[in-house]
Amino acid sequence: PLLGLEVFHVYLLLSDLFRRLWNAFSLTSRALFDMLFQDNINTVPLVGFLNY
């Protein structure tokens, strides 16, 4: 029974760690996407002007 509790404890720790990593990754990717999207919005008129 003790081994089962240890495995369950490790499982909880790993799931918590994975959840934290996933949250950090999603926040970072979202911020990067917003930044790239913002840059694209800013550069589209410039590119259109150069092509025109």
VMD Tcl script that builds the backbone (N, CA, C; Angstrom):
set m [mol new atoms 156]
animate dup $m
set s [atomselect $m all]
$s set {name element resname resid chain x y z} {
  {N N PRO 1 A 0.825 -1.207 0.000}
  {CA C PRO 1 A 0.000 0.000 0.000}
  {C C PRO 1 A 0.866 1.267 0.000}
  {N N LEU 2 A 2.005 1.196 0.694}
  {CA C LEU 2 A 2.896 2.340 0.778}
  {C C LEU 2 A 3.419 2.698 -0.604}
  {N N LEU 3 A 3.763 1.693 -1.385}
  {CA C LEU 3 A 4.275 1.941 -2.735}
  {C C LEU 3 A 3.213 2.620 -3.592}
  {N N GLY 4 A 1.976 2.186 -3.450}
  {CA C GLY 4 A 0.876 2.785 -4.203}
  {C C GLY 4 A 0.722 4.259 -3.862}
  {N N LEU 5 A 0.850 4.585 -2.573}
  {CA C LEU 5 A 0.735 5.981 -2.157}
  {C C LEU 5 A 1.881 6.805 -2.735}
  {N N GLU 6 A 3.082 6.242 -2.753}
  {CA C GLU 6 A 4.238 6.942 -3.315}
  {C C GLU 6 A 4.020 7.220 -4.804}
  {N N VAL 7 A 3.557 6.204 -5.523}
  {CA C VAL 7 A 3.298 6.360 -6.960}
  {C C VAL 7 A 2.243 7.437 -7.190}
  {N N PHE 8 A 1.196 7.414 -6.363}
  {CA C PHE 8 A 0.130 8.397 -6.503}
  {C C PHE 8 A 0.656 9.802 -6.206}
  {N N HIS 9 A 1.527 9.918 -5.196}
  {CA C HIS 9 A 2.109 11.212 -4.837}
  {C C HIS 9 A 2.967 11.735 -5.990}
  {N N VAL 10 A 3.786 10.877 -6.564}
  {CA C VAL 10 A 4.629 11.276 -7.697}
  {C C VAL 10 A 3.752 11.671 -8.884}
  {N N TYR 11 A 2.668 10.924 -9.071}
  {CA C TYR 11 A 1.752 11.238 -10.169}
  {C C TYR 11 A 1.152 12.638 -9.986}
  {N N LEU 12 A 0.755 12.959 -8.741}
  {CA C LEU 12 A 0.198 14.284 -8.469}
  {C C LEU 12 A 1.235 15.366 -8.731}
  {N N LEU 13 A 2.476 15.140 -8.298}
  {CA C LEU 13 A 3.540 16.123 -8.510}
  {C C LEU 13 A 3.789 16.335 -9.996}
  {N N LEU 14 A 3.854 15.241 -10.749}
  {CA C LEU 14 A 4.114 15.345 -12.184}
  {C C LEU 14 A 2.964 16.043 -12.907}
  {N N SER 15 A 1.730 15.725 -12.519}
  {CA C SER 15 A 0.586 16.354 -13.184}
  {C C SER 15 A 0.564 17.855 -12.892}
  {N N ASP 16 A 0.919 18.229 -11.658}
  {CA C ASP 16 A 0.957 19.646 -11.306}
  {C C ASP 16 A 2.055 20.354 -12.094}
  {N N LEU 17 A 3.216 19.712 -12.192}
  {CA C LEU 17 A 4.329 20.289 -12.946}
  {C C LEU 17 A 3.957 20.441 -14.419}
  {N N PHE 18 A 3.322 19.410 -14.973}
  {CA C PHE 18 A 2.916 19.462 -16.378}
  {C C PHE 18 A 1.916 20.587 -16.615}
  {N N ARG 19 A 0.978 20.745 -15.656}
  {CA C ARG 19 A -0.022 21.795 -15.788}
  {C C ARG 19 A 0.632 23.178 -15.751}
  {N N ARG 20 A 1.616 23.355 -14.866}
  {CA C ARG 20 A 2.328 24.633 -14.801}
  {C C ARG 20 A 3.086 24.901 -16.099}
  {N N LEU 21 A 3.760 23.870 -16.618}
  {CA C LEU 21 A 4.506 24.031 -17.866}
  {C C LEU 21 A 3.562 24.361 -19.012}
  {N N TRP 22 A 2.415 23.690 -19.042}
  {CA C TRP 22 A 1.455 23.925 -20.117}
  {C C TRP 22 A 0.907 25.350 -20.040}
  {N N ASN 23 A 0.625 25.826 -18.824}
  {CA C ASN 23 A 0.133 27.193 -18.656}
  {C C ASN 23 A 1.177 28.195 -19.131}
  {N N ALA 24 A 2.434 27.980 -18.749}
  {CA C ALA 24 A 3.501 28.897 -19.158}
  {C C ALA 24 A 3.660 28.872 -20.676}
  {N N PHE 25 A 3.600 27.669 -21.263}
  {CA C PHE 25 A 3.758 27.538 -22.708}
  {C C PHE 25 A 2.622 28.231 -23.455}
  {N N SER 26 A 1.388 28.031 -22.977}
  {CA C SER 26 A 0.244 28.637 -23.662}
  {C C SER 26 A 0.290 30.161 -23.554}
  {N N LEU 27 A 0.698 30.667 -22.377}
  {CA C LEU 27 A 0.807 32.122 -22.211}
  {C C LEU 27 A 1.879 32.686 -23.126}
  {N N THR 28 A 3.024 31.985 -23.196}
  {CA C THR 28 A 4.132 32.464 -24.024}
  {C C THR 28 A 3.767 32.433 -25.502}
  {N N SER 29 A 3.166 31.334 -25.942}
  {CA C SER 29 A 2.805 31.220 -27.360}
  {C C SER 29 A 1.733 32.250 -27.715}
  {N N ARG 30 A 0.834 32.509 -26.770}
  {CA C ARG 30 A -0.207 33.501 -27.015}
  {C C ARG 30 A 0.403 34.894 -27.128}
  {N N ALA 31 A 1.363 35.197 -26.255}
  {CA C ALA 31 A 2.029 36.499 -26.297}
  {C C ALA 31 A 2.814 36.652 -27.601}
  {N N LEU 32 A 3.510 35.579 -28.006}
  {CA C LEU 32 A 4.274 35.615 -29.259}
  {C C LEU 32 A 3.335 35.815 -30.441}
  {N N PHE 33 A 2.209 35.106 -30.420}
  {CA C PHE 33 A 1.252 35.229 -31.510}
  {C C PHE 33 A 0.704 36.652 -31.583}
  {N N ASP 34 A 0.370 37.222 -30.408}
  {CA C ASP 34 A -0.133 38.599 -30.378}
  {C C ASP 34 A 0.914 39.559 -30.927}
  {N N MET 35 A 2.185 39.347 -30.542}
  {CA C MET 35 A 3.254 40.219 -30.991}
  {C C MET 35 A 3.423 40.120 -32.506}
  {N N LEU 36 A 3.441 38.900 -33.036}
  {CA C LEU 36 A 3.596 38.710 -34.479}
  {C C LEU 36 A 2.402 39.293 -35.226}
  {N N PHE 37 A 1.213 39.066 -34.674}
  {CA C PHE 37 A -0.001 39.564 -35.316}
  {C C PHE 37 A 0.012 41.092 -35.341}
  {N N GLN 38 A 0.448 41.687 -34.230}
  {CA C GLN 38 A 0.535 43.138 -34.138}
  {C C GLN 38 A 1.540 43.667 -35.156}
  {N N ASP 39 A 2.691 42.990 -35.272}
  {CA C ASP 39 A 3.714 43.402 -36.241}
  {C C ASP 39 A 3.171 43.296 -37.662}
  {N N ASN 40 A 2.425 42.230 -37.938}
  {CA C ASN 40 A 1.870 42.063 -39.279}
  {C C ASN 40 A 0.880 43.179 -39.592}
  {N N ILE 41 A 0.072 43.526 -38.607}
  {CA C ILE 41 A -0.905 44.605 -38.813}
  {C C ILE 41 A -0.166 45.904 -39.111}
  {N N ASN 42 A 0.945 46.128 -38.421}
  {CA C ASN 42 A 1.694 47.368 -38.621}
  {C C ASN 42 A 2.424 47.385 -39.962}
  {N N THR 43 A 2.884 46.234 -40.432}
  {CA C THR 43 A 3.686 46.202 -41.654}
  {C C THR 43 A 2.847 46.044 -42.917}
  {N N VAL 44 A 1.596 45.639 -42.795}
  {CA C VAL 44 A 0.764 45.447 -43.989}
  {C C VAL 44 A 0.571 46.745 -44.780}
  {N N PRO 45 A 0.235 47.879 -44.154}
  {CA C PRO 45 A 0.104 49.107 -44.949}
  {C C PRO 45 A 1.420 49.498 -45.607}
  {N N LEU 46 A 2.527 49.302 -44.922}
  {CA C LEU 46 A 3.835 49.652 -45.471}
  {C C LEU 46 A 4.140 48.808 -46.703}
  {N N VAL 47 A 3.879 47.496 -46.604}
  {CA C VAL 47 A 4.127 46.607 -47.741}
  {C C VAL 47 A 3.202 46.966 -48.892}
  {N N GLY 48 A 1.936 47.259 -48.576}
  {CA C GLY 48 A 0.992 47.658 -49.619}
  {C C GLY 48 A 1.448 48.941 -50.304}
  {N N PHE 49 A 1.979 49.855 -49.526}
  {CA C PHE 49 A 2.461 51.125 -50.073}
  {C C PHE 49 A 3.668 50.894 -50.971}
  {N N LEU 50 A 4.568 49.991 -50.549}
  {CA C LEU 50 A 5.759 49.708 -51.360}
  {C C LEU 50 A 5.378 48.992 -52.643}
  {N N ASN 51 A 4.420 48.080 -52.565}
  {CA C ASN 51 A 3.996 47.364 -53.767}
  {C C ASN 51 A 3.221 48.278 -54.704}
  {N N TYR 52 A 2.543 49.255 -54.147}
  {CA C TYR 52 A 1.740 50.158 -54.944}
  {C C TYR 52 A 2.650 51.131 -55.710}
}
mol reanalyze $m
mol bondsrecalc $m
mol representation Tube
mol addrep $m
